[in-house]
């Protein structure tokens, strides 16, 4: 019984080996592997963490096969494998594939790490050949990395932009006296902070010079005169040995975003030679003083004037401006009033109407008033004459009746 069980096991093992051999060497073999131009035959290749390295695979096909590809990965990083495009191969032909492999940057608190590069030539049905190459990943001697930048996507002109920055020492050597420069080149504003010394390996705790990463909050004042728009923010970490830079985008909004303009009426009717008055109230709903420029424009025929072309409005307050319009001819006129902030942004542009009538109405009114005055004067004179006549008139004598005596 034992002998029979042994024979069965041996047959099964031979079958598995045969199947595996048939699967692995199904349609060709890997002849050579080069990593970054180095032939890896019996050589332990070293590469710098975070880089991309070309891996050349030379393959001889022993059989025709379809949809063949090369797959290359570093042990522990199979999910990030580099894969070539698929192609058909012909028996007796030699093929070469080159793929770019990402070298991991996380060395688990070590300055170098021994790994392997795994290479597989395969198609949808089987694996033709596999190869393993000894491989060492090591850090650059001096390398800084900004691993996190936290800031809002927009800021108002006149306010302060805040950014939380995390800086890490990715090098294998100590990083002395590191700084970060924080700036918006287009606006000519710049700030920064001192990040101190960073260890190559995190030694735990919060002891200075023992951590490999640190965080700071940076602040940058945005001038109130900045025009609204989208700008590039640069963060540059540096010391005497290395430097690195990242960029972010920020939308700068106008400081007058809380400003409003309220007009009392947009149409007036008045006579030739008279001045029509239009009231505009400027409301500053922001948290800082606002300066507004008020300008007017129109076609020919109407003269315009502004009581206060430049208006200073404290935070949370309002001011009223009067626009005067005058025309020497009757007609229907339109004109516009533009209110801008001190940085040139248009707050509002309103159109007004002036209906200018002739002065006949005024003359008729004057004539009617004059006529009424004359009539009243005549009546008054007549009544006065009548009164004088009545007062100066003597009463008539009456005849006395004589008595008769008989």
NORNOR-V523537 format. One record per helix or strand. SS is the DSSP state (hx for helix, st for strand). FROM is the first residue (numbers start at 1). LEN is the number of residues. Records with the same first field share a line. If there is no record, write none. Layout:
# NORNOR-V523537
SS=FROM-LEN / FROM-LEN
This chain:
# NORNOR-V523537
hx=2-23 / 78-3 / 185-3 / 360-33
st=28-8 / 38-2 / 45-4 / 52-10 / 65-10 / 82-2 / 87-3 / 94-9 / 112-11 / 127-12 / 144-8 / 154-3 / 160-10 / 175-10 / 189-10 / 213-9 / 229-10 / 243-11 / 259-5 / 267-5 / 275-10 / 290-9 / 303-4 / 310-4 / 318-9 / 331-11 / 346-12
